[in-house]
């Protein structure tokens, strides 16, 4: 399993951002094999974690035209800066009470 860690310093979030973020989440989960997607924003810092079955799914998602367009708007308007880390999950633990 692959985890993509997206960290951003937010410039300004607006209604278009919220709609785009919701669309990207739905698209990743329903059409690109994303297993889970979690995001949190605190102050001007945003962190999103997405989990994928393999690198091929991540590459397909990264290259999708609608996602590419969202990335462009993010660079131009929504984010001061961002970074992306891609890592392989080597161990996983769960506890349910």
Chimera marker file (.cmm) of the C-alpha trace (Angstrom):
<marker_set name="trace">
<marker id="1" x="0.000" y="0.000" z="0.000" r="1" g="1" b="0" radius="0.5"/>
<marker id="2" x="1.186" y="3.530" z="-0.798" r="1" g="1" b="0" radius="0.5"/>
<marker id="3" x="0.477" y="6.669" z="1.238" r="1" g="1" b="0" radius="0.5"/>
<marker id="4" x="0.646" y="10.121" z="-0.328" r="1" g="1" b="0" radius="0.5"/>
<marker id="5" x="1.255" y="12.891" z="2.200" r="1" g="1" b="0" radius="0.5"/>
<marker id="6" x="0.276" y="16.345" z="0.947" r="1" g="1" b="0" radius="0.5"/>
<marker id="7" x="1.289" y="19.315" z="3.127" r="1" g="1" b="0" radius="0.5"/>
<marker id="8" x="0.432" y="22.872" z="2.189" r="1" g="1" b="0" radius="0.5"/>
<marker id="9" x="0.634" y="26.384" z="3.503" r="1" g="1" b="0" radius="0.5"/>
<marker id="10" x="-2.745" y="27.888" z="2.641" r="1" g="1" b="0" radius="0.5"/>
<marker id="11" x="-2.979" y="31.285" z="0.941" r="1" g="1" b="0" radius="0.5"/>
<marker id="12" x="-6.764" y="31.562" z="0.678" r="1" g="1" b="0" radius="0.5"/>
<marker id="13" x="-9.554" y="29.019" z="0.586" r="1" g="1" b="0" radius="0.5"/>
<marker id="14" x="-12.859" y="29.883" z="-1.073" r="1" g="1" b="0" radius="0.5"/>
<marker id="15" x="-16.075" y="28.194" z="-2.193" r="1" g="1" b="0" radius="0.5"/>
<marker id="16" x="-14.419" y="26.960" z="-5.393" r="1" g="1" b="0" radius="0.5"/>
<marker id="17" x="-11.691" y="25.317" z="-3.291" r="1" g="1" b="0" radius="0.5"/>
<marker id="18" x="-14.270" y="23.483" z="-1.180" r="1" g="1" b="0" radius="0.5"/>
<marker id="19" x="-16.141" y="22.247" z="-4.252" r="1" g="1" b="0" radius="0.5"/>
<marker id="20" x="-12.922" y="21.229" z="-6.005" r="1" g="1" b="0" radius="0.5"/>
<marker id="21" x="-11.582" y="19.410" z="-2.941" r="1" g="1" b="0" radius="0.5"/>
<marker id="22" x="-14.837" y="17.467" z="-2.595" r="1" g="1" b="0" radius="0.5"/>
<marker id="23" x="-14.785" y="16.570" z="-6.299" r="1" g="1" b="0" radius="0.5"/>
<marker id="24" x="-11.140" y="15.445" z="-6.158" r="1" g="1" b="0" radius="0.5"/>
<marker id="25" x="-11.832" y="13.261" z="-3.122" r="1" g="1" b="0" radius="0.5"/>
<marker id="26" x="-14.874" y="11.672" z="-4.784" r="1" g="1" b="0" radius="0.5"/>
<marker id="27" x="-12.994" y="11.094" z="-8.040" r="1" g="1" b="0" radius="0.5"/>
<marker id="28" x="-9.940" y="9.576" z="-6.322" r="1" g="1" b="0" radius="0.5"/>
<marker id="29" x="-12.068" y="7.211" z="-4.246" r="1" g="1" b="0" radius="0.5"/>
<marker id="30" x="-14.527" y="6.169" z="-6.941" r="1" g="1" b="0" radius="0.5"/>
<marker id="31" x="-12.420" y="5.996" z="-10.098" r="1" g="1" b="0" radius="0.5"/>
<marker id="32" x="-8.742" y="5.689" z="-9.202" r="1" g="1" b="0" radius="0.5"/>
<marker id="33" x="-8.622" y="3.056" z="-6.494" r="1" g="1" b="0" radius="0.5"/>
<marker id="34" x="-7.900" y="5.381" z="-3.587" r="1" g="1" b="0" radius="0.5"/>
<marker id="35" x="-8.508" y="3.314" z="-0.448" r="1" g="1" b="0" radius="0.5"/>
<marker id="36" x="-8.946" y="6.190" z="2.028" r="1" g="1" b="0" radius="0.5"/>
<marker id="37" x="-8.540" y="9.960" z="2.081" r="1" g="1" b="0" radius="0.5"/>
<marker id="38" x="-8.182" y="12.144" z="5.182" r="1" g="1" b="0" radius="0.5"/>
<marker id="39" x="-7.495" y="15.884" z="5.332" r="1" g="1" b="0" radius="0.5"/>
<marker id="40" x="-7.259" y="18.481" z="8.070" r="1" g="1" b="0" radius="0.5"/>
<marker id="41" x="-6.597" y="22.211" z="8.037" r="1" g="1" b="0" radius="0.5"/>
<marker id="42" x="-5.377" y="24.055" z="11.117" r="1" g="1" b="0" radius="0.5"/>
<marker id="43" x="-4.664" y="27.751" z="10.754" r="1" g="1" b="0" radius="0.5"/>
<marker id="44" x="-2.818" y="28.109" z="7.468" r="1" g="1" b="0" radius="0.5"/>
<marker id="45" x="-1.493" y="24.534" z="7.427" r="1" g="1" b="0" radius="0.5"/>
<marker id="46" x="-3.213" y="21.716" z="5.553" r="1" g="1" b="0" radius="0.5"/>
<marker id="47" x="-2.292" y="18.034" z="5.646" r="1" g="1" b="0" radius="0.5"/>
<marker id="48" x="-3.953" y="15.369" z="3.509" r="1" g="1" b="0" radius="0.5"/>
<marker id="49" x="-3.235" y="11.652" z="3.601" r="1" g="1" b="0" radius="0.5"/>
<marker id="50" x="-4.407" y="9.404" z="0.796" r="1" g="1" b="0" radius="0.5"/>
<marker id="51" x="-3.881" y="5.650" z="0.656" r="1" g="1" b="0" radius="0.5"/>
<marker id="52" x="-3.467" y="3.765" z="-2.624" r="1" g="1" b="0" radius="0.5"/>
<marker id="53" x="-3.064" y="0.111" z="-3.597" r="1" g="1" b="0" radius="0.5"/>
<marker id="54" x="0.091" y="0.715" z="-5.683" r="1" g="1" b="0" radius="0.5"/>
<marker id="55" x="2.286" y="3.256" z="-7.504" r="1" g="1" b="0" radius="0.5"/>
<marker id="56" x="0.396" y="2.775" z="-10.774" r="1" g="1" b="0" radius="0.5"/>
<marker id="57" x="-2.812" y="4.085" z="-9.164" r="1" g="1" b="0" radius="0.5"/>
<marker id="58" x="-0.946" y="7.113" z="-7.768" r="1" g="1" b="0" radius="0.5"/>
<marker id="59" x="0.603" y="7.889" z="-11.173" r="1" g="1" b="0" radius="0.5"/>
<marker id="60" x="-2.777" y="7.564" z="-12.942" r="1" g="1" b="0" radius="0.5"/>
<marker id="61" x="-4.371" y="9.909" z="-10.400" r="1" g="1" b="0" radius="0.5"/>
<marker id="62" x="-1.540" y="12.434" z="-10.651" r="1" g="1" b="0" radius="0.5"/>
<marker id="63" x="-1.914" y="12.606" z="-14.449" r="1" g="1" b="0" radius="0.5"/>
<marker id="64" x="-5.728" y="12.800" z="-14.647" r="1" g="1" b="0" radius="0.5"/>
<marker id="65" x="-6.698" y="16.030" z="-16.501" r="1" g="1" b="0" radius="0.5"/>
<marker id="66" x="-9.208" y="17.211" z="-13.895" r="1" g="1" b="0" radius="0.5"/>
<marker id="67" x="-6.661" y="16.675" z="-11.119" r="1" g="1" b="0" radius="0.5"/>
<marker id="68" x="-3.948" y="18.441" z="-13.155" r="1" g="1" b="0" radius="0.5"/>
<marker id="69" x="-6.282" y="21.445" z="-13.556" r="1" g="1" b="0" radius="0.5"/>
<marker id="70" x="-6.982" y="21.487" z="-9.788" r="1" g="1" b="0" radius="0.5"/>
<marker id="71" x="-3.231" y="21.371" z="-9.093" r="1" g="1" b="0" radius="0.5"/>
<marker id="72" x="-2.690" y="24.383" z="-11.355" r="1" g="1" b="0" radius="0.5"/>
<marker id="73" x="-5.350" y="26.452" z="-9.569" r="1" g="1" b="0" radius="0.5"/>
<marker id="74" x="-3.896" y="25.369" z="-6.231" r="1" g="1" b="0" radius="0.5"/>
<marker id="75" x="-0.462" y="26.700" z="-7.223" r="1" g="1" b="0" radius="0.5"/>
<marker id="76" x="-1.927" y="29.909" z="-8.638" r="1" g="1" b="0" radius="0.5"/>
<marker id="77" x="-4.475" y="30.762" z="-5.949" r="1" g="1" b="0" radius="0.5"/>
<marker id="78" x="-5.008" y="28.480" z="-2.960" r="1" g="1" b="0" radius="0.5"/>
<marker id="79" x="-1.513" y="27.634" z="-1.697" r="1" g="1" b="0" radius="0.5"/>
<marker id="80" x="1.594" y="29.654" z="-0.815" r="1" g="1" b="0" radius="0.5"/>
<marker id="81" x="3.564" y="26.417" z="-0.937" r="1" g="1" b="0" radius="0.5"/>
<marker id="82" x="3.101" y="22.670" z="-0.767" r="1" g="1" b="0" radius="0.5"/>
<marker id="83" x="5.042" y="19.436" z="-0.657" r="1" g="1" b="0" radius="0.5"/>
<marker id="84" x="4.145" y="15.873" z="-1.562" r="1" g="1" b="0" radius="0.5"/>
<marker id="85" x="5.715" y="12.774" z="-0.080" r="1" g="1" b="0" radius="0.5"/>
<marker id="86" x="4.998" y="9.281" z="-1.390" r="1" g="1" b="0" radius="0.5"/>
<marker id="87" x="5.825" y="6.351" z="0.883" r="1" g="1" b="0" radius="0.5"/>
<marker id="88" x="5.224" y="2.643" z="1.081" r="1" g="1" b="0" radius="0.5"/>
<marker id="89" x="3.351" y="1.378" z="4.123" r="1" g="1" b="0" radius="0.5"/>
<marker id="90" x="5.399" y="-1.510" z="5.462" r="1" g="1" b="0" radius="0.5"/>
<marker id="91" x="3.392" y="-2.251" z="8.576" r="1" g="1" b="0" radius="0.5"/>
<marker id="92" x="-0.142" y="-1.505" z="9.711" r="1" g="1" b="0" radius="0.5"/>
<marker id="93" x="-1.904" y="-1.980" z="13.060" r="1" g="1" b="0" radius="0.5"/>
<marker id="94" x="-5.555" y="-1.701" z="14.094" r="1" g="1" b="0" radius="0.5"/>
<marker id="95" x="-7.431" y="-1.778" z="17.342" r="1" g="1" b="0" radius="0.5"/>
<marker id="96" x="-11.196" y="-1.847" z="17.680" r="1" g="1" b="0" radius="0.5"/>
<marker id="97" x="-12.927" y="-1.619" z="21.000" r="1" g="1" b="0" radius="0.5"/>
<link id1="1" id2="2" r="1" g="1" b="0" radius="0.2"/>
<link id1="2" id2="3" r="1" g="1" b="0" radius="0.2"/>
<link id1="3" id2="4" r="1" g="1" b="0" radius="0.2"/>
<link id1="4" id2="5" r="1" g="1" b="0" radius="0.2"/>
<link id1="5" id2="6" r="1" g="1" b="0" radius="0.2"/>
<link id1="6" id2="7" r="1" g="1" b="0" radius="0.2"/>
<link id1="7" id2="8" r="1" g="1" b="0" radius="0.2"/>
<link id1="8" id2="9" r="1" g="1" b="0" radius="0.2"/>
<link id1="9" id2="10" r="1" g="1" b="0" radius="0.2"/>
<link id1="10" id2="11" r="1" g="1" b="0" radius="0.2"/>
<link id1="11" id2="12" r="1" g="1" b="0" radius="0.2"/>
<link id1="12" id2="13" r="1" g="1" b="0" radius="0.2"/>
<link id1="13" id2="14" r="1" g="1" b="0" radius="0.2"/>
<link id1="14" id2="15" r="1" g="1" b="0" radius="0.2"/>
<link id1="15" id2="16" r="1" g="1" b="0" radius="0.2"/>
<link id1="16" id2="17" r="1" g="1" b="0" radius="0.2"/>
<link id1="17" id2="18" r="1" g="1" b="0" radius="0.2"/>
<link id1="18" id2="19" r="1" g="1" b="0" radius="0.2"/>
<link id1="19" id2="20" r="1" g="1" b="0" radius="0.2"/>
<link id1="20" id2="21" r="1" g="1" b="0" radius="0.2"/>
<link id1="21" id2="22" r="1" g="1" b="0" radius="0.2"/>
<link id1="22" id2="23" r="1" g="1" b="0" radius="0.2"/>
<link id1="23" id2="24" r="1" g="1" b="0" radius="0.2"/>
<link id1="24" id2="25" r="1" g="1" b="0" radius="0.2"/>
<link id1="25" id2="26" r="1" g="1" b="0" radius="0.2"/>
<link id1="26" id2="27" r="1" g="1" b="0" radius="0.2"/>
<link id1="27" id2="28" r="1" g="1" b="0" radius="0.2"/>
<link id1="28" id2="29" r="1" g="1" b="0" radius="0.2"/>
<link id1="29" id2="30" r="1" g="1" b="0" radius="0.2"/>
<link id1="30" id2="31" r="1" g="1" b="0" radius="0.2"/>
<link id1="31" id2="32" r="1" g="1" b="0" radius="0.2"/>
<link id1="32" id2="33" r="1" g="1" b="0" radius="0.2"/>
<link id1="33" id2="34" r="1" g="1" b="0" radius="0.2"/>
<link id1="34" id2="35" r="1" g="1" b="0" radius="0.2"/>
<link id1="35" id2="36" r="1" g="1" b="0" radius="0.2"/>
<link id1="36" id2="37" r="1" g="1" b="0" radius="0.2"/>
<link id1="37" id2="38" r="1" g="1" b="0" radius="0.2"/>
<link id1="38" id2="39" r="1" g="1" b="0" radius="0.2"/>
<link id1="39" id2="40" r="1" g="1" b="0" radius="0.2"/>
<link id1="40" id2="41" r="1" g="1" b="0" radius="0.2"/>
<link id1="41" id2="42" r="1" g="1" b="0" radius="0.2"/>
<link id1="42" id2="43" r="1" g="1" b="0" radius="0.2"/>
<link id1="43" id2="44" r="1" g="1" b="0" radius="0.2"/>
<link id1="44" id2="45" r="1" g="1" b="0" radius="0.2"/>
<link id1="45" id2="46" r="1" g="1" b="0" radius="0.2"/>
<link id1="46" id2="47" r="1" g="1" b="0" radius="0.2"/>
<link id1="47" id2="48" r="1" g="1" b="0" radius="0.2"/>
<link id1="48" id2="49" r="1" g="1" b="0" radius="0.2"/>
<link id1="49" id2="50" r="1" g="1" b="0" radius="0.2"/>
<link id1="50" id2="51" r="1" g="1" b="0" radius="0.2"/>
<link id1="51" id2="52" r="1" g="1" b="0" radius="0.2"/>
<link id1="52" id2="53" r="1" g="1" b="0" radius="0.2"/>
<link id1="53" id2="54" r="1" g="1" b="0" radius="0.2"/>
<link id1="54" id2="55" r="1" g="1" b="0" radius="0.2"/>
<link id1="55" id2="56" r="1" g="1" b="0" radius="0.2"/>
<link id1="56" id2="57" r="1" g="1" b="0" radius="0.2"/>
<link id1="57" id2="58" r="1" g="1" b="0" radius="0.2"/>
<link id1="58" id2="59" r="1" g="1" b="0" radius="0.2"/>
<link id1="59" id2="60" r="1" g="1" b="0" radius="0.2"/>
<link id1="60" id2="61" r="1" g="1" b="0" radius="0.2"/>
<link id1="61" id2="62" r="1" g="1" b="0" radius="0.2"/>
<link id1="62" id2="63" r="1" g="1" b="0" radius="0.2"/>
<link id1="63" id2="64" r="1" g="1" b="0" radius="0.2"/>
<link id1="64" id2="65" r="1" g="1" b="0" radius="0.2"/>
<link id1="65" id2="66" r="1" g="1" b="0" radius="0.2"/>
<link id1="66" id2="67" r="1" g="1" b="0" radius="0.2"/>
<link id1="67" id2="68" r="1" g="1" b="0" radius="0.2"/>
<link id1="68" id2="69" r="1" g="1" b="0" radius="0.2"/>
<link id1="69" id2="70" r="1" g="1" b="0" radius="0.2"/>
<link id1="70" id2="71" r="1" g="1" b="0" radius="0.2"/>
<link id1="71" id2="72" r="1" g="1" b="0" radius="0.2"/>
<link id1="72" id2="73" r="1" g="1" b="0" radius="0.2"/>
<link id1="73" id2="74" r="1" g="1" b="0" radius="0.2"/>
<link id1="74" id2="75" r="1" g="1" b="0" radius="0.2"/>
<link id1="75" id2="76" r="1" g="1" b="0" radius="0.2"/>
<link id1="76" id2="77" r="1" g="1" b="0" radius="0.2"/>
<link id1="77" id2="78" r="1" g="1" b="0" radius="0.2"/>
<link id1="78" id2="79" r="1" g="1" b="0" radius="0.2"/>
<link id1="79" id2="80" r="1" g="1" b="0" radius="0.2"/>
<link id1="80" id2="81" r="1" g="1" b="0" radius="0.2"/>
<link id1="81" id2="82" r="1" g="1" b="0" radius="0.2"/>
<link id1="82" id2="83" r="1" g="1" b="0" radius="0.2"/>
<link id1="83" id2="84" r="1" g="1" b="0" radius="0.2"/>
<link id1="84" id2="85" r="1" g="1" b="0" radius="0.2"/>
<link id1="85" id2="86" r="1" g="1" b="0" radius="0.2"/>
<link id1="86" id2="87" r="1" g="1" b="0" radius="0.2"/>
<link id1="87" id2="88" r="1" g="1" b="0" radius="0.2"/>
<link id1="88" id2="89" r="1" g="1" b="0" radius="0.2"/>
<link id1="89" id2="90" r="1" g="1" b="0" radius="0.2"/>
<link id1="90" id2="91" r="1" g="1" b="0" radius="0.2"/>
<link id1="91" id2="92" r="1" g="1" b="0" radius="0.2"/>
<link id1="92" id2="93" r="1" g="1" b="0" radius="0.2"/>
<link id1="93" id2="94" r="1" g="1" b="0" radius="0.2"/>
<link id1="94" id2="95" r="1" g="1" b="0" radius="0.2"/>
<link id1="95" id2="96" r="1" g="1" b="0" radius="0.2"/>
<link id1="96" id2="97" r="1" g="1" b="0" radius="0.2"/>
</marker_set>
